[in-house]
Amino acid sequence: MIRKSPVSMIMTEHVITLEENDRLEKAEMLFKKHHIRHIPVVRSGVVLGMLSYTDLLRLSFADCSDDLNAHADALIYKMFTIKQVMKKDIETISSSHSIKDVAEILSTKEFHALPVVNNNRLVGIVTTTDLIKYLLKQF
């Protein structure tokens, strides 16, 4: 294991994002289509917040598949905006930080994803899953 390996080695570069004015239905569709659990909310490439699939589940019946629950979700989604549901004032990390830095942050905080930001612009995302996959390759 290289001690100073940069987070850029394990981060996802082509990040699925939302804008604060997007609808929650779009967020649900992106979570399900891409099998992801965290989506940065951006404006012109600048990170404003983070929406997690868990945030969405707290509002809805998104894991249920019957038509009645889908109708209930549609009503709930119209009551809230991404801006209201997303986490604001989130922690970020630059691509030059080490994987060890990421591990330290994720192991002590109550979130599982960090937007990777250079010069105030989103360049990637790193998750606990990325970190675990990296560690497993070391064995």
Phi and psi restraints in degrees (value plus and minus 20) as a CYANA .aco file:
   2 ILE   PHI     -98.7   -58.7
   2 ILE   PSI     103.1   143.1
   3 ARG   PHI     -82.1   -42.1
   3 ARG   PSI     -56.4   -16.4
   4 LYS   PHI    -127.8   -87.8
   4 LYS   PSI       4.8    44.8
   5 SER   PHI     -76.8   -36.8
   5 SER   PSI     109.4   149.4
   6 PRO   PHI     -96.9   -56.9
   6 PRO   PSI     130.9   170.9
   7 VAL   PHI     -78.2   -38.2
   7 VAL   PSI     -44.9    -4.9
   8 SER   PHI     -80.0   -40.0
   8 SER   PSI     -40.1    -0.1
   9 MET   PHI     -89.3   -49.3
   9 MET   PSI     -48.1    -8.1
  10 ILE   PHI    -139.4   -99.4
  10 ILE   PSI     -29.0    11.0
  11 MET   PHI     -93.5   -53.5
  11 MET   PSI     136.3   176.3
  12 THR   PHI    -106.2   -66.2
  12 THR   PSI     104.9   144.9
  13 GLU   PHI    -108.0   -68.0
  13 GLU   PSI     -57.9   -17.9
  14 HIS   PHI    -113.4   -73.4
  14 HIS   PSI      69.4   109.4
  15 VAL   PHI    -109.1   -69.1
  15 VAL   PSI     113.9   153.9
  16 ILE   PHI     -94.9   -54.9
  16 ILE   PSI     107.9   147.9
  17 THR   PHI    -148.5  -108.5
  17 THR   PSI     144.9   184.9
  18 LEU   PHI    -145.0  -105.0
  18 LEU   PSI     139.5   179.5
  19 GLU   PHI    -127.9   -87.9
  19 GLU   PSI     135.2   175.2
  20 GLU   PHI     -80.6   -40.6
  20 GLU   PSI     -42.6    -2.6
  21 ASN   PHI    -114.1   -74.1
  21 ASN   PSI     -20.5    19.5
  22 ASP   PHI     -86.3   -46.3
  22 ASP   PSI     140.4   180.4
  23 ARG   PHI    -109.8   -69.8
  23 ARG   PSI     133.4   173.4
  24 LEU   PHI     -83.8   -43.8
  24 LEU   PSI     -48.6    -8.6
  25 GLU   PHI     -80.6   -40.6
  25 GLU   PSI     -58.9   -18.9
  26 LYS   PHI     -84.1   -44.1
  26 LYS   PSI     -61.9   -21.9
  27 ALA   PHI     -80.2   -40.2
  27 ALA   PSI     -67.7   -27.7
  28 GLU   PHI     -79.4   -39.4
  28 GLU   PSI     -63.7   -23.7
  29 MET   PHI     -81.4   -41.4
  29 MET   PSI     -62.8   -22.8
  30 LEU   PHI     -86.0   -46.0
  30 LEU   PSI     -62.4   -22.4
  31 PHE   PHI     -77.4   -37.4
  31 PHE   PSI     -67.6   -27.6
  32 LYS   PHI     -93.0   -53.0
  32 LYS   PSI     -62.6   -22.6
  33 LYS   PHI     -84.1   -44.1
  33 LYS   PSI     -62.1   -22.1
  34 HIS   PHI    -119.4   -79.4
  34 HIS   PSI     -19.8    20.2
  35 HIS   PHI      33.1    73.1
  35 HIS   PSI      31.5    71.5
  36 ILE   PHI    -141.5  -101.5
  36 ILE   PSI     146.6   186.6
  37 ARG   PHI    -144.1  -104.1
  37 ARG   PSI     -24.2    15.8
  38 HIS   PHI    -162.5  -122.5
  38 HIS   PSI     114.9   154.9
  39 ILE   PHI    -153.6  -113.6
  39 ILE   PSI      98.4   138.4
  40 PRO   PHI     -86.2   -46.2
  40 PRO   PSI     122.7   162.7
  41 VAL   PHI    -123.1   -83.1
  41 VAL   PSI     103.4   143.4
  42 VAL   PHI    -148.0  -108.0
  42 VAL   PSI     140.1   180.1
  43 ARG   PHI    -153.4  -113.4
  43 ARG   PSI      94.4   134.4
  44 SER   PHI      32.4    72.4
  44 SER   PSI      21.3    61.3
  45 GLY   PHI      64.0   104.0
  45 GLY   PSI     -25.1    14.9
  46 VAL   PHI    -115.9   -75.9
  46 VAL   PSI     109.6   149.6
  47 VAL   PHI     -94.6   -54.6
  47 VAL   PSI     105.4   145.4
  48 LEU   PHI    -122.0   -82.0
  48 LEU   PSI     -47.0    -7.0
  49 GLY   PHI    -199.6  -159.6
  49 GLY   PSI    -190.8  -150.8
  50 MET   PHI    -159.1  -119.1
  50 MET   PSI     114.5   154.5
  51 LEU   PHI    -131.3   -91.3
  51 LEU   PSI     108.4   148.4
  52 SER   PHI    -128.1   -88.1
  52 SER   PSI     138.4   178.4
  53 TYR   PHI     -82.4   -42.4
  53 TYR   PSI     -53.6   -13.6
  54 THR   PHI     -82.2   -42.2
  54 THR   PSI     -60.0   -20.0
  55 ASP   PHI     -77.6   -37.6
  55 ASP   PSI     -63.0   -23.0
  56 LEU   PHI     -87.9   -47.9
  56 LEU   PSI     -61.0   -21.0
  57 LEU   PHI     -84.1   -44.1
  57 LEU   PSI     -51.2   -11.2
  58 ARG   PHI     -82.8   -42.8
  58 ARG   PSI     -47.5    -7.5
  59 LEU   PHI    -109.7   -69.7
  59 LEU   PSI     -45.3    -5.3
  60 SER   PHI    -151.8  -111.8
  60 SER   PSI    -191.8  -151.8
  61 PHE   PHI    -132.6   -92.6
  61 PHE   PSI      18.4    58.4
  62 ALA   PHI     -80.2   -40.2
  62 ALA   PSI     -46.6    -6.6
  63 ASP   PHI    -101.7   -61.7
  63 ASP   PSI     -33.8     6.2
  64 CYS   PHI    -107.9   -67.9
  64 CYS   PSI     131.7   171.7
  65 SER   PHI    -138.5   -98.5
  65 SER   PSI     -17.5    22.5
  66 ASP   PHI    -101.6   -61.6
  66 ASP   PSI     142.8   182.8
  67 ASP   PHI     -83.9   -43.9
  67 ASP   PSI     -54.7   -14.7
  68 LEU   PHI     -83.1   -43.1
  68 LEU   PSI     -63.4   -23.4
  69 ASN   PHI     -88.6   -48.6
  69 ASN   PSI     -55.3   -15.3
  70 ALA   PHI     -82.6   -42.6
  70 ALA   PSI     -59.4   -19.4
  71 HIS   PHI     -86.2   -46.2
  71 HIS   PSI     -61.5   -21.5
  72 ALA   PHI     -82.8   -42.8
  72 ALA   PSI     -61.7   -21.7
  73 ASP   PHI     -79.2   -39.2
  73 ASP   PSI     -65.0   -25.0
  74 ALA   PHI     -78.6   -38.6
  74 ALA   PSI     -61.1   -21.1
  75 LEU   PHI     -86.8   -46.8
  75 LEU   PSI     -64.5   -24.5
  76 ILE   PHI     -84.4   -44.4
  76 ILE   PSI     -62.4   -22.4
  77 TYR   PHI     -82.0   -42.0
  77 TYR   PSI     -48.5    -8.5
  78 LYS   PHI     -96.2   -56.2
  78 LYS   PSI     -39.0     1.0
  79 MET   PHI    -102.5   -62.5
  79 MET   PSI     -43.2    -3.2
  80 PHE   PHI    -145.1  -105.1
  80 PHE   PSI     137.0   177.0
  81 THR   PHI    -134.3   -94.3
  81 THR   PSI     142.4   182.4
  82 ILE   PHI     -78.2   -38.2
  82 ILE   PSI     -61.0   -21.0
  83 LYS   PHI     -78.9   -38.9
  83 LYS   PSI     -55.1   -15.1
  84 GLN   PHI     -96.3   -56.3
  84 GLN   PSI     -50.7   -10.7
  85 VAL   PHI    -113.8   -73.8
  85 VAL   PSI     -51.2   -11.2
  86 MET   PHI     -85.1   -45.1
  86 MET   PSI     135.0   175.0
  87 LYS   PHI    -100.3   -60.3
  87 LYS   PSI     112.5   152.5
  88 LYS   PHI    -126.6   -86.6
  88 LYS   PSI     151.5   191.5
  89 ASP   PHI      30.2    70.2
  89 ASP   PSI      31.5    71.5
  90 ILE   PHI    -107.3   -67.3
  90 ILE   PSI     139.4   179.4
  91 GLU   PHI    -102.6   -62.6
  91 GLU   PSI     122.5   162.5
  92 THR   PHI    -148.7  -108.7
  92 THR   PSI     151.4   191.4
  93 ILE   PHI    -163.6  -123.6
  93 ILE   PSI     132.4   172.4
  94 SER   PHI    -111.5   -71.5
  94 SER   PSI     140.6   180.6
  95 SER   PHI     -88.8   -48.8
  95 SER   PSI     -35.2     4.8
  96 SER   PHI    -107.2   -67.2
  96 SER   PSI     -31.8     8.2
  97 HIS   PHI     -84.4   -44.4
  97 HIS   PSI     136.6   176.6
  98 SER   PHI    -103.5   -63.5
  98 SER   PSI     140.4   180.4
  99 ILE   PHI     -81.6   -41.6
  99 ILE   PSI     -53.8   -13.8
 100 LYS   PHI     -81.1   -41.1
 100 LYS   PSI     -60.8   -20.8
 101 ASP   PHI     -78.9   -38.9
 101 ASP   PSI     -64.4   -24.4
 102 VAL   PHI     -80.6   -40.6
 102 VAL   PSI     -66.3   -26.3
 103 ALA   PHI     -80.1   -40.1
 103 ALA   PSI     -61.5   -21.5
 104 GLU   PHI     -84.2   -44.2
 104 GLU   PSI     -62.9   -22.9
 105 ILE   PHI     -86.0   -46.0
 105 ILE   PSI     -71.4   -31.4
 106 LEU   PHI     -87.5   -47.5
 106 LEU   PSI     -47.1    -7.1
 107 SER   PHI     -98.8   -58.8
 107 SER   PSI     -36.4     3.6
 108 THR   PHI    -131.5   -91.5
 108 THR   PSI     -26.5    13.5
 109 LYS   PHI    -129.4   -89.4
 109 LYS   PSI     152.1   192.1
 110 GLU   PHI    -123.1   -83.1
 110 GLU   PSI      12.3    52.3
 111 PHE   PHI    -153.9  -113.9
 111 PHE   PSI     147.5   187.5
 112 HIS   PHI    -145.9  -105.9
 112 HIS   PSI      -4.9    35.1
 113 ALA   PHI    -171.7  -131.7
 113 ALA   PSI     125.1   165.1
 114 LEU   PHI    -148.5  -108.5
 114 LEU   PSI     104.7   144.7
 115 PRO   PHI     -87.8   -47.8
 115 PRO   PSI     119.9   159.9
 116 VAL   PHI    -120.8   -80.8
 116 VAL   PSI     101.9   141.9
 117 VAL   PHI    -148.4  -108.4
 117 VAL   PSI     109.4   149.4
 118 ASN   PHI    -142.0  -102.0
 118 ASN   PSI     112.0   152.0
 119 ASN   PHI      31.3    71.3
 119 ASN   PSI      21.9    61.9
 120 ASN   PHI      48.0    88.0
 120 ASN   PSI      -5.8    34.2
 121 ARG   PHI    -140.0  -100.0
 121 ARG   PSI     118.3   158.3
 122 LEU   PHI     -87.4   -47.4
 122 LEU   PSI     105.6   145.6
 123 VAL   PHI    -141.7  -101.7
 123 VAL   PSI     -28.0    12.0
 124 GLY   PHI     157.9   197.9
 124 GLY   PSI    -197.1  -157.1
 125 ILE   PHI    -164.3  -124.3
 125 ILE   PSI     122.7   162.7
 126 VAL   PHI    -147.8  -107.8
 126 VAL   PSI     115.9   155.9
 127 THR   PHI    -143.5  -103.5
 127 THR   PSI     149.6   189.6
 128 THR   PHI     -80.8   -40.8
 128 THR   PSI     -53.3   -13.3
 129 THR   PHI     -83.4   -43.4
 129 THR   PSI     -62.8   -22.8
 130 ASP   PHI     -79.7   -39.7
 130 ASP   PSI     -62.3   -22.3
 131 LEU   PHI     -85.4   -45.4
 131 LEU   PSI     -64.4   -24.4
 132 ILE   PHI     -84.1   -44.1
 132 ILE   PSI     -63.1   -23.1
 133 LYS   PHI     -80.6   -40.6
 133 LYS   PSI     -61.0   -21.0
 134 TYR   PHI     -82.2   -42.2
 134 TYR   PSI     -66.0   -26.0
 135 LEU   PHI     -84.5   -44.5
 135 LEU   PSI     -58.6   -18.6
 136 LEU   PHI     -84.1   -44.1
 136 LEU   PSI     -53.7   -13.7
 137 LYS   PHI     -85.5   -45.5
 137 LYS   PSI     -41.5    -1.5
 138 GLN   PHI     -96.5   -56.5
 138 GLN   PSI     -34.7     5.3
